[in-house]
């Protein structure tokens, strides 16, 4: 595995711990201003909305700058945003400062994905994606637990802790991902730049856009926005229990990701994505009708397993489509698809909760996930069989020429 992948894994883990800290706190903090469930969901969506708006800019920046400065700038912006959230005294200020964090998030998300595509050989793409996602998810396993504890001291403490951890991630990238340590691009020049029009002509890329939209809607939107409210309002449990539920979901992800990455490389990208979408849809519907905390935790575990099956195959398929070509705008649109789901999902779910309850909100979300399987049934497999060269029982791949 290329060295750069492990640096990204370490930084992603640190970022994820911080993200996990604020996940159970943000809905509760927003509701403390006396607003409705819809208004709470708008705060969650604001982050994804600014990610969506600034994703094209991030894609263009990668065409004129290297990934490293874009990544560092993204981390710094999110850190400043988190400090602003911590000191918010009104709902409006909370909405603004949380939304500004999406600008930084889109920068480091696109740049890290671009690095993974660039430095990882095709035979390892599924596993590299799984390793990176595992590092991120192991962070989210511990983050919500500590976030729940920090809430007991102060509702603002998780946001300050998140800013501090982002500072640590900046130091890690600055020291371990130096300018001279990145592998040179294998190709360059405008002729070798994949255009968005070319990518959209590929049915697998279109399928990945659809499933990423559904994942953004269900996993990063509705789950984060509605689950803490469901725990408190329906199950009458402590706020800290929402952190436990989010952690259980992350555990399910972490358990299946290493296997899902290996399967994506050995058997193809489509099968894991399709299986994961079906499992995720079933678990999402189950969450909305859970009658006890224990039932909710089991449903979250199943949902985590399903989500873990989707990620490696989906990202590896996009990497297969892009190949060795520069494709900042193509990767930006892929991220935008997820962000659109993250924006629309919580808002619609909040409206449904206010008028019809949590069961319908999670049920509609499950339908969105099921519908995203259709393009994958029509898309061709992109995995190219790779010859294995065995040395001392290990498969060695040449990363650089």
N, C-alpha and C positions, 0 to 999 in steps of 0.2 A: 504494500500500500504506500503511495507517495507520502513523503514527509508532510507536505502541505495539508493533506487530509487530516492528519493527526492534530496539527495546529488549529485547524478550523473546528475539529471536534472539541478540543479543550476550550476554545473561546465560546463555542456554541453551548457547551455545558454550563459555563459561568453565566452566560446570558439567560439560559433557561431557568437556572435557579432563581434569578431575579424576577423573571417573568412569572414563575410559579408563586413567588412571594406575594405579588400584587393581584393574582387571579382571584383568590377568594375575598380580597379586601375591596376591590374596585366597585362591584355592584352594591355592596353594603355601604361604602362611603358615599356613592352617588345617591342612594335612597335616603341617607341621613339628611339630605337637603329638603326632604318632604315632597319628592316628586313621584310620579307614577312609574309603573313597570316599563311603559313605553319610553319614558324619559331616561330611565336607567339603561335601557337597551341602546338608546341613541349615543350614550357615552361610549359604550363598547364599540358601536359602529363607527364612531368618529375616528378612531385610530385606524381602522381599515379603510375608511373613506379617504383620508389623506394619503395613505399608502397607494390607493388606487389612483388618485390625482397625480401624484409625483412619480409613479412607476415609469412613465415614458421618459421623464428627465433622467431617472436612474439608468435606464437603458442607453440613453445618448451619452451620459457621462462615461460609461464603460467603453465607448467608441473612441474617446479622446484621452482617457486617463486609464491607469492600471487599476486592478481590483483593490489593491491594498489601501490607498488613500480614500477611496470611496467607502470601503468597509469601516475604516477608522472614523471618518466623518459621521457615518450613520450611528455608530455607537455613542459618540459624543452628543449628538442631537437628542437621542433617546434619554441619555442620562440627565441632560438639562431639563427635558420635558418632565421626567419623573420627579425632579425636585420641585418643579412648578406645580405638579399635581398635589404633592404633599402639603404645600402651603396654600392650597385653594381654600378660599373662604366663601365662595358662592358657587352655585351650580354652573353658571356661565363660564367662570374662570376654569373650573374643572374640565368642562367640555373643550375649551380652547387649548389648554395645556396638554390634555390627553391627545387631542387631535394632532398637535404639532409633533408629538412623538412618532406618529406614523411616517413622517418625512424621513426621519433617521432609520426607521425600521425597513422601509423599502430600499434604502441605499445598502445596508449591510446584508439584507436578504438576497438581493439580486447579485451583488458582488461575490458572496460566498458560493452561491449556486454556479455562477460563471467560473469560479475557480475550480469547483468540483468537476465541472464538465471539461475544463481545459487540461487538468493535470492527471485525470484518471483514465487509464486505457479501457477500451470497450469491454474487455473480458471481466473487469472488476467494477463496472459502474453500479450494478445492483448492490453489491456488497459495500462499496464506498458510500452510497446513499444510505444504506442501512446503518453503517457505523456512525455517520454524521447524525442521522436522526436519532440513533440510540443515545449518543452523547447528549443531545438536546433533551431527550425524554427522561434520561436518568436525572438530569437537572430538574425537570418538572415533577419528578417523583418526590424529591426532598423539598422543593420550593414551597408547595402549598402547605405542607406540614408546619414548616417554620413560619410561613405567613400567617397561619391560624394562631400560632403562639404570639407572634408580634402584634396581632390585632388586639389581644387581651391587654397589652400595654398601651397601645395607641393605634387608632385606625390609620394614622399617617405614617407610622414607622415602616411598614413594608415598602412604601414608595421611596423613602430615603435609603433603605437598604438596597433596593434595586439600583439606584443611582450609583451607590458605592461599588456594587458588583460589576456594573458596566465599566467603571473606572479600572477595575482589575482586568477585565477583558481587553481593554485598550492596551494596557501594559503587556499582556501576553502576546497580542498580535504585533505590537511594536518591537518586542524583543525577539520573537521566534519566527516571525514572517517578514524578515527584512527584504529590502528591495532586491538585493542580489541573490536571494534564495529561491525566487520563483523561476520555474522552468520557462524558457522562451516560448512564445507562441509558435506552433508548428506551421501555421500559414498566416499570411497577412495580405493586405491589399483589398480594395473594394470589390474586386471580382470574386473573392472568396468569402465575402460577407453574405450570410443568409438573410434574405429579406423576409419581412413578415408575410408578404403575399405568397412566397414559396412555402413557408411553414404552414400557412392556412390551407394550402393545397394538399397537405398530407393528412389523411384521415386519422392517423394515430395521434398527431398533434391536436387535432380538433377533439378527439376523445379525451385527451389529457386535460384540455381546457374545461371540458364539461365536468369531468370528475373532480378537478381542482375547485371548480365553482361549488360543487356539492359539498366537498370537504370543508371549504371555507364557511359555507352556510351552516352546516351541522356541527362540525368539530370546533372551529375557531370562533364561530359566531354564537349560535343558539346555546351550545353547551356552556360556554363561558358566561354568557349573559343570564341565562335562565336557571341553570342548575343551582347556584347559591340561593336564589329566590325560592325555588322549589323546596329546597331543604328547610328553609326557615318558615315559609308560609304554609306549605302543605304537610310536611312531615313534622313540623313543630320541633325541629332539632336545633342545636346550637350552631351559630355561624361557623365555628371552627370545623364542623362536620362537612361543610362544603369543601374545605381544603382536603379532607380525607377522601372524599368522593373523587375530586380531581386527581389526587395522587393514585388512587386505585386505577383510574382510567390510564394514567401514564404507565403504571406497572404493566397493564395489559399490552400496551405498545412495546415496552422494553422487552417483554418476554418473547414476542413473536418477531420483532424486527430482524434479529440476526438470521433466523431461518428464512424469513421472507426475502431478504437480500440474496441469499444463496439460491433460493428457488428461482428468483427473477433472472439470475445469471445462467442457471442450468436448464430451466424448463420454459422460460419465456416471461415476458412482462405482463401479458394480458390476464393470465389465469389468476394471479395473485390479486390484481386490481379488481377483477370481477368478484372474486370471493369476498374480498374485503368490503366492497360496497354493499353486498347483500347482507353480510353480518352487521355492518354498521347501521344499516337501515332498520334491521330488526331490533337492535339494541336501543336505538334512538326512540323508537315507538314504545319500547318496554319502559324506558326511563320515565316517560310521561304518565304511565299508569302505575308506577311503583307505589305500594301501600305501606312500606316500612323502610327504615334506613338500610337494613340488611339486604332487602330486595334491590334497593337502589344501587348499593355497592356491587352486587353481582352483575346488574345490568351495565354499570360503568366498566367493569372488568371485561365483559364481552365486547362492549363498544371499543375499548382500547385494543383488544385483539384484532377487531375488524379494521380499525384505522391503521394499525401496524402493518397489515397485509397490503394496504393500498400504496403507501408512500414509496417504498423502494422501486416497485415496478413502474409506477407513474413517472417518477423522476428519471429513472433509467431510460424509459421510452422517449422522453423529451431529449435526453442527452443523445440517444441514438439518432433522432431526427436531425439534431444540430450537428453532430459529429465534431470535426476539427475546425469548423467554420466559426468565425466571429458571429455572435447572434445576440447582442445586448437587447435590442428591441423585442426579439422573439421570446427571450427569457422574461423580459418585463411584462409582456402580455400574458404569459403563463401565470406570473404572480398576480397580475391584475384580475384574472379570472377568479382566483381564490378570494381576493379582496372584495370583489363585487358581491360574492356570496356572503362574506363576513359583514358587509354593510346591510344588505337586504334581509338576511336571515333574522338577526336579532330584532330589527324593527318590526317585521311582520309578526314574529313570535310574540313580541311585547304587546302588539295590538290584539292578537288572538288571546293572550293571557288575560288582558284587561276585560275582554268581552265574553270569552268562552271558556277560559281555563287552560291549564298547562297540558292536559291530555291532547287537545286539538293542536296546540302549538307544536308539540313534539311529533304528533302524527303527521302533520303537513311536512315537517322537516324530513321525516322518514321517506315520504313519497318523493321529495326532491332527490334524495340519494338514490332511490330505486331507479328513477328515470335516467340518471346519469350512466346506468349500465348499458343502455341501448347503443350509444356510439362505440363502445368497446367491443360489443359483439360484431360490429361491422368493420372494425379496424384490423389491418393485418398485423402480424407479429413482426417486431423490429429487431429482435435479438438475432445476431449473426453467430452461428456456431463457431467457436474458437478452438483451435487445436491446443491440446494440453501438453506441456513440456514438464515432465516430472523429474525433480531432482531432490533426492533425499526425502521423498514423500511429500514435497511441497510444489505448488504451482507458482512459477516465477514469471512475472510479466515485465517487459521492458517499458519503463515509463517515459524515458527520454531517448532520443536517437543518439 
